[in-house]
Amino acid sequence: MSDPTKDSGHGAGAGEASPGDGTRAVRAGLPEPVKHEPTLPGPVFAAHFHLPGDPTGPYTYGRDENPTWTLLERAIGELEAPGQDDVETLVFPSGMAAISSVLFSQLHTGDVAVLPNDGYQALPLVRAQLEAYGIEVRTAPTGGDAQLDLLDGARLLWIETPSNPGLDVCDVRRLAEAAHARGALVAVDNTLATPLGQRPLELGADFTVASGTKQLTGHGDILLGYVAGRDAGAMASVRRWRKIAGAIAGPMEAWLAHRSIATLQLRVDRQNATALMLAQALRERPEVTGLRYPGLPDDPSHKIASQQMRRYGCVVSFTLPSRARADRFLDGLRLVDDATSFGGVRSTAERRGRWGGDAVPEGFVRLSVGAEDPADLVADVLHALDESAD
Ligand SMILES: Cc1ncc(COP(=O)(O)O)c(C=O)c1O
């Protein structure tokens, strides 16, 4: 893992030390101080704005723009692409709205898209919709950079790394170079890593896309998504799609997200460190198989993860011997809620097979590590394992 306390140097003037991730997170997107105004202005609730004369921006109608989005978009852009002023960020009401905005704005009938076959479980629904529009969809696993073999003639490559829920990692730089050599655009779902864990645009992607519902906002109380990209033309069509679909974030959600980003580095560092500790404890348990955490030195994903990630995420996946054992384990947890989603300050876990969408064993558990005291959480998980034994 590259040192997250060191920045890659973007944005700092000569002789100026570049700010660390914690500093960047607490200041992300803040406007210049104005006397008697709050540091982070409150949410702007407006369907329309005063607009005499010619209808020029920035703020005309609430489906097109909103000052609360502007500040949040600036904040996310500063984290995804520090110091790169040519990167544009757009927020959406959910991760799926963000994903759909890229796929449906960039792909047209007759195009070929390459998707992962082990990514977020709504991707097959997206695939069916793309195919209904006459777009050819090819899929391959994330691990082993298997999507490389499908790129001939592709218009867009969609990567999800680390993948949810299997936590496989692919080489973004290698895939992006191969895709670009064939004229394809590259989008990376950066949900699991967060911008403090990975910066896909620096690795060569054209778009970084994420569900802000997860660790970015981190409290399990809002849905949000975003797209960031450098190509002005491509981003203009994403923006146009947002306007046509009307897929816009509520000002309250956008403001809550911005407020939450101030603590992103604290949450991510705490949660990810505990996730590694938990993974190390789980690897000692004989009933646990298929343990995955990209931060474990012997994880199959670790080598490439350590080259392109700055932090490894808060999700640990593993398999218990049976569905019944996994259910008993989940039932025995006291500090971990049996719930879907991940990235929140309160730990959650679920038997992923209950949804039927992922190709995982019946006893497969995805556990999202929260901000509880590490020793308490590890003890709770080990206790539930003991209690759930046959
Ligand atoms: C990797 C990944 N991408 C996208 C999404 C969709 O995000 P949302 O639920 O905010 O629409 C999820 C949701 O779990 C996800 O895990």
The ligand as an SDF file (V2000), in Angstrom:
LIG
                    3D

 16 16  0  0  0  0  0  0  0  0999 V2000
  -20.1550   -1.6850   -5.5840 C   0  0  0  0  0  0  0  0  0  0  0  0
  -21.4990   -1.0330   -5.6000 C   0  0  0  0  0  0  0  0  0  0  0  0
  -21.8000   -0.2020   -6.5910 N   0  0  0  0  0  0  0  0  0  0  0  0
  -23.0020    0.4000   -6.6560 C   0  0  0  0  0  0  0  0  0  0  0  0
  -23.9780    0.1700   -5.7120 C   0  0  0  0  0  0  0  0  0  0  0  0
  -25.3180    0.8410   -5.8370 C   0  0  0  0  0  0  0  0  0  0  0  0
  -25.3970    1.9010   -4.9380 O   0  0  0  0  0  0  0  0  0  0  0  0
  -26.7790    2.4830   -4.3740 P   0  0  0  0  0  0  0  0  0  0  0  0
  -27.3580    1.4360   -3.4780 O   0  0  0  0  0  0  0  0  0  0  0  0
  -26.3730    3.7370   -3.6850 O   0  0  0  0  0  0  0  0  0  0  0  0
  -27.6570    2.7280   -5.5500 O   0  0  0  0  0  0  0  0  0  0  0  0
  -23.6950   -0.6850   -4.6430 C   0  0  0  0  0  0  0  0  0  0  0  0
  -24.7210   -0.9500   -3.6170 C   0  0  0  0  0  0  0  0  0  0  0  0
  -24.5570   -1.8010   -2.7680 O   0  0  0  0  0  0  0  0  0  0  0  0
  -22.4360   -1.3140   -4.6010 C   0  0  0  0  0  0  0  0  0  0  0  0
  -22.1280   -2.1680   -3.6290 O   0  0  0  0  0  0  0  0  0  0  0  0
  1  2  1  0
  2  3  1  0
  2 15  2  0
  3  4  2  0
  4  5  1  0
  5  6  1  0
  5 12  2  0
  6  7  1  0
  7  8  1  0
  8  9  2  0
  8 10  1  0
  8 11  1  0
 12 13  1  0
 12 15  1  0
 13 14  2  0
 15 16  1  0
M  END
$$$$
